[in-house]
Amino acid sequence: MLFHVPAGQAKIRIDKYLANHIENSSRTKIKNAINDGCVEVDGRKVKANYVVQPNDEIDITLPYLPAKEDVKPENIPLDILFEDDYLMIINKPAGMVTHPAYKNYSGTLVNALLYYMGENANKLPKLDGDEDDGGMERAGIVHRLDKLTSGLLVVAKDEDTQRKLSKMFSKHNIEREYWAIVWGHFKNKKGVIEKSLGRNPKDRKKFSVSEKGKHAITEYEVIKEFDFTSLIKLKLHTGRTHQIRVHMHSIGHPVFGDPDYEGTKPHGVQITSNLKHRINNLLELMPRQALHAKVLGFTHPITGKSLRLESELPQDMKELIKKL
C-alpha cells in the first residue's frame, strides 16, 4: 500500500498519518506494523515517531494477523507423520494457508492445530516470526509453506522446543528437500543458485532478485526429464519467502503452474497448436505450483534423536508426472 505525501502536508507522526488514511485501522495496528519493519519511507524503515515530510513516499504492508482470540479452533483433519510430547511434523495439503492472515481467518493450519490440541492449545508457543516475517501468533509453527505448496512442516508444542527449533532454522541446521516440476531442460543437471531476494518494488506481494535483498542459496538436481519439463529436487540452504519459486524463475525454469512467477506460460518449448492444447490440459490438472516439501530432517532439540521424514508426492503431482 503506497502513499505519496502531498507537498502541503503539515508535520505529523507517521503512525497518526497512516491511521488517518487507512480505513478500519488504528494507531496500535500501525505501530505494530512499523515495529515489525513493514513500513518504509523512500525505501528505508522508520520508527513510529518519524515525522512525515512533504513528498515522502510511504510503503506499508498490511494487515496483520487477527488477535489470538479471533483465531477459532476448527475441526480440520491433520496428516500427522510424527508426534511426541514436544513437537509434531505435519504433511500440509496444497490449498491450506499455514497461519491466519487477511481474507484467510479460517481454514488454516493454525485453526486446525487449536482444535487438535484442545485444552492444551493455550500451551502452544508464540513465535517471533521466520526469516521474512514480523512477530505473529503462530500456535507453535516454526516455519511456513505457501498456501499452494504442499509438504512437511514442524510444529513446536512448547516454548523451549520452539526456541531451539527456531535457532536450528536460523543456523540452517535443518535438512529441507523439495521436489518440483519446472519448465524446460537443464544444461547442467546439478547446480547452485545464489541470488539475494527482496520484495518486488512493482508488486509488494511478490519477491524478486535484488542486490539489496537477503542472501539466498538453493541447490538443485534433475531427477527426470520429460518432453518440455523436468522433475527436480531442491535443497534449501536459506529460508526466504518464495525462495525456490523466485530462484527457478530467475534462471528461466519457473515452477510449472506457478501463478505468480510465470509458471503458467511455456518456457523453453516451441509451441504448436496440438502442444498448446496439451499444455492447457496439464495446467488445468495442476492449477498451482508443482512444488512439494518432501523431506524434513533434523536432530530432535529435546531428545537428541535423529529425525528424517519423507512424504509421498501429492496426488495432483503424481497425475501430472503420469501425463507428462
KASULBEL-V603784 format. One line per field, one symbol per residue. phi: phi as a letter, one per 30 degrees, with the letter a starting at -180 (. if undefined). psi: psi as a letter, one per 30 degrees, with the letter a starting at -180 (. if undefined). burial: + if it has 9 or more other ideal C-beta (glycine too) atoms within 8 Angstrom, else -. A space follows every 10 residues. Layout:
# KASULBEL-V603784
phi: ???
psi: ???
burial: ???
This chain:
# KASULBEL-V603784
phi: .cbcdddcdd daddddeddd ccdhcbdddd ddddddicbb chibdbcdcd cdceidcccb cbccdddedd ccdbdceccc daabdcabcc cdddjcddbe aeibdbicdd eddddddhdc ddddddbdjd dbbddbdchi dcbbbeeccc kdbcbdcbdd dddddedddd ciccdbcccb cbdiccdcdb abcbbdbbdd dcaddcbada dcdcebbbcb bdcaccebbb cbcbcdcbbd dieddddddd cibedeiddc bidccdbibd dcdddddddd dddddbdadd bbddbbbade dcdiddcbcb cddddddddd dddd
psi: jkkjklfgkl kkkeeeeeef fkkglleeee eeeefgggkk jhgkkllfgk kklkgkjkjk jllallleff jkkkikkkjj fkkafflkkk jklkfkkelk akgiflglee eeeeeefbfg effkllkfla fglakljfhf kellklegkl akkkkkflee eeeeeeeeee ghgkkjklkl klkllkejfk lkkjkkklkk ffjfflllkk fgakkkkkkl kkekkaeglk klkkkkflil kgeeeeeeef ggilkkfjff hgfgkkkhkk kleeeeeeee eeeeeihlki kkjekkklkk fefglkkjkk llkleeeeee eee.
burial: --+-+---+- -++++++++- -+--+---++ ++++-+-+++ +----+-+-+ -+---+++++ -+-++----- +--+-+-+-+ ++---+++++ ++-+-+++++ +--++--+++ +++++-+--- +--++-+-++ +-++-+++++ ++++++++++ ++++++++-- ++-+++-++- ---+++++++ ++++-+---- --+--+++-+ ---+-+++-- --++-+++++ ++---+-+++ ++++++-+++ -+++++++++ -+++++++-- +-+---+++- ----++--+- +++-++-+++ ++++++++++ +-----+-+- +-++-+++++ +--+
